[in-house]
Amino acid sequence: MDITKVSCVGAGLIGQGWATIFSSKGFEVTLQDINESILENAVKGVTSTLMFLEARSLLGKGEAAASLERIKTTTQIAEAVEHADYVQESVPDNYDAKKKVFKEMDEMSPDHTILASSASGLMMTEIQKVTTRPGRCVLVHPILPVHLIPLVEIVGGEETSSETVKTAQEFMKELGKTPVVLNREVPGYIINRLQAALLREAVDLVDKGVVSAEDLDKAFCMGIGLRDPVIGPLLRAHLAGSGVERFFRNYAQSYRYRWESMETWTTIPPSAVKAVVKGVSEMEVVRKKTMEEIQGWRDEMLVKLLKVVHGD
Ligand SMILES: NC(=O)c1ccc[n+]([C@@H]2O[C@H](COP(=O)([O-])OP(=O)(O)OC[C@H]3O[C@@H](n4cnc5c(N)ncnc54)[C@H](O)[C@@H]3O)[C@@H](O)[C@H]2O)c1
């Protein structure tokens, strides 16, 4: 299936990221949200990201302005989707919001249109139930910052057709993304399950006073983070044990002690929220920079890292 016209429904952080990607790859984009002031703010955000990309030579000269020309905005969902081949939905992450919007998109878009959701952990099997085209509904989950991180997770629901999954995968490749297709859906998909496990342990170590928030993040960034742009946890085990099977054999006991001593709570305890809020507010970077400055610094570092890791 050829995709030429795309729409972004929801123009928050993620919708802006998608609008940046689609427009900079030459697609006409309609960006929709519930009111004009949100859309004005979104266009400001997209403009500044496009200019950042052009300034770092990730877009050619004049491409930021040309990309912006390709973006139209509207508060009307019908206008956003009535001519679209592919719609990327990025409204708040709860079933009520997703189902409301999927029902509207289904009613107002052509039969062939693919309806993709940016949801971070919800199940497409549940969302697609409200549409008359469950086969053409799919999850395409990006990673923040969407304009820089290549990975997208593609997850079909029970009714999603393999053709839709394939089309979404090919489309993401065309956009320069790195798609990973899950064989079946699980809450949080891959990335957010890994992040959830890591976050619980990070929060717990700070809550128990084992380490400060500042040093926890430092240990991650200068240890795991620095090494893991090139190898993942499974290949790491393979290298660390001179063979993954040998790794599991040799480290069985010490891993059992670690796993046995780890928390398994599913709701963050109030004491942990308090400890982490205090710890993060005391971090040097948080004391010295605004949220926007930290985001800008993160993006600068990511551009350098991407050039090393991916050569682009
Ligand atoms: N923030 C992240 O790190 C991240 C990463 C990947 C995926 N996601 C997912 O992307 C989605 C959007 O997240 P976000 O961070 O951009 O949220 P956000 O709150 O920044 O933006 C959501 C936008 O949706 C708009 N909206 C609400 N109802 C709407 C409707 N009926 N029609 C059109 N627009 C509507 C809101 O006005 C808002 O601008 C969520 O499903 C989220 O889980 C978020």
The ligand as an SDF file (V2000), in Angstrom:
LIG
                    3D

 44 48  0  0  0  0  0  0  0  0999 V2000
    5.8450   11.1250   26.5770 N   0  0  0  0  0  0  0  0  0  0  0  0
    6.5230   10.0150   26.2580 C   0  0  0  0  0  0  0  0  0  0  0  0
    7.6720    9.7890   26.6590 O   0  0  0  0  0  0  0  0  0  0  0  0
    5.8900    9.0090   25.3150 C   0  0  0  0  0  0  0  0  0  0  0  0
    6.7160    8.1430   24.5860 C   0  0  0  0  0  0  0  0  0  0  0  0
    6.1160    7.2600   23.6850 C   0  0  0  0  0  0  0  0  0  0  0  0
    4.7230    7.2250   23.5450 C   0  0  0  0  0  0  0  0  0  0  0  0
    3.9630    8.0700   24.2990 N   0  0  0  0  0  0  0  0  0  0  0  0
    2.5170    7.9910   24.1240 C   0  0  0  0  0  0  0  0  0  0  0  0
    2.1000    8.9730   23.1900 O   0  0  0  0  0  0  0  0  0  0  0  0
    0.7770    9.4250   23.5250 C   0  0  0  0  0  0  0  0  0  0  0  0
    0.7810   10.9280   23.7120 C   0  0  0  0  0  0  0  0  0  0  0  0
    1.7040   11.2480   24.7500 O   0  0  0  0  0  0  0  0  0  0  0  0
    2.2600   12.7550   24.9330 P   0  0  0  0  0  0  0  0  0  0  0  0
    3.4280   12.6350   25.8550 O   0  0  0  0  0  0  0  0  0  0  0  0
    2.4180   13.4200   23.6150 O   0  0  0  0  0  0  0  0  0  0  0  0
    1.0280   13.4170   25.7260 O   0  0  0  0  0  0  0  0  0  0  0  0
    0.6450   14.9600   25.7930 P   0  0  0  0  0  0  0  0  0  0  0  0
   -0.2200   15.0950   26.9820 O   0  0  0  0  0  0  0  0  0  0  0  0
    1.8610   15.8010   25.6590 O   0  0  0  0  0  0  0  0  0  0  0  0
   -0.2390   15.1870   24.4640 O   0  0  0  0  0  0  0  0  0  0  0  0
   -1.5140   14.6520   24.2790 C   0  0  0  0  0  0  0  0  0  0  0  0
   -2.2640   15.5930   23.3460 C   0  0  0  0  0  0  0  0  0  0  0  0
   -3.4910   14.9860   22.9580 O   0  0  0  0  0  0  0  0  0  0  0  0
   -4.4450   16.0190   22.8610 C   0  0  0  0  0  0  0  0  0  0  0  0
   -5.8020   15.4730   22.8860 N   0  0  0  0  0  0  0  0  0  0  0  0
   -6.5410   15.0580   23.9340 C   0  0  0  0  0  0  0  0  0  0  0  0
   -7.7530   14.6210   23.4990 N   0  0  0  0  0  0  0  0  0  0  0  0
   -7.7570   14.7750   22.1530 C   0  0  0  0  0  0  0  0  0  0  0  0
   -8.7340   14.5180   21.1380 C   0  0  0  0  0  0  0  0  0  0  0  0
   -9.9400   14.0190   21.4530 N   0  0  0  0  0  0  0  0  0  0  0  0
   -8.4140   14.7960   19.8510 N   0  0  0  0  0  0  0  0  0  0  0  0
   -7.1960   15.3090   19.5400 C   0  0  0  0  0  0  0  0  0  0  0  0
   -6.2470   15.5850   20.4660 N   0  0  0  0  0  0  0  0  0  0  0  0
   -6.5250   15.3120   21.7550 C   0  0  0  0  0  0  0  0  0  0  0  0
   -4.1330   16.9010   24.0630 C   0  0  0  0  0  0  0  0  0  0  0  0
   -4.7320   18.2000   23.9090 O   0  0  0  0  0  0  0  0  0  0  0  0
   -2.6220   16.9240   24.0240 C   0  0  0  0  0  0  0  0  0  0  0  0
   -2.1330   18.0040   23.2350 O   0  0  0  0  0  0  0  0  0  0  0  0
    0.3660    8.6470   24.7620 C   0  0  0  0  0  0  0  0  0  0  0  0
   -0.3350    7.4950   24.3900 O   0  0  0  0  0  0  0  0  0  0  0  0
    1.7080    8.2780   25.3630 C   0  0  0  0  0  0  0  0  0  0  0  0
    1.6530    7.1380   26.1880 O   0  0  0  0  0  0  0  0  0  0  0  0
    4.5080    8.9700   25.1600 C   0  0  0  0  0  0  0  0  0  0  0  0
  1  2  1  0
  2  3  2  0
  2  4  1  0
  4  5  1  0
  4 44  2  0
  5  6  2  0
  6  7  1  0
  7  8  2  0
  8  9  1  0
  8 44  1  0
  9 10  1  0
  9 42  1  0
 10 11  1  0
 11 12  1  0
 11 40  1  0
 12 13  1  0
 13 14  1  0
 14 15  2  0
 14 16  1  0
 14 17  1  0
 17 18  1  0
 18 19  2  0
 18 20  1  0
 18 21  1  0
 21 22  1  0
 22 23  1  0
 23 24  1  0
 23 38  1  0
 24 25  1  0
 25 26  1  0
 25 36  1  0
 26 27  1  0
 26 35  1  0
 27 28  2  0
 28 29  1  0
 29 30  1  0
 29 35  2  0
 30 31  1  0
 30 32  2  0
 32 33  1  0
 33 34  2  0
 34 35  1  0
 36 37  1  0
 36 38  1  0
 38 39  1  0
 40 41  1  0
 40 42  1  0
 42 43  1  0
M  CHG  2   8   1  16  -1
M  END
$$$$
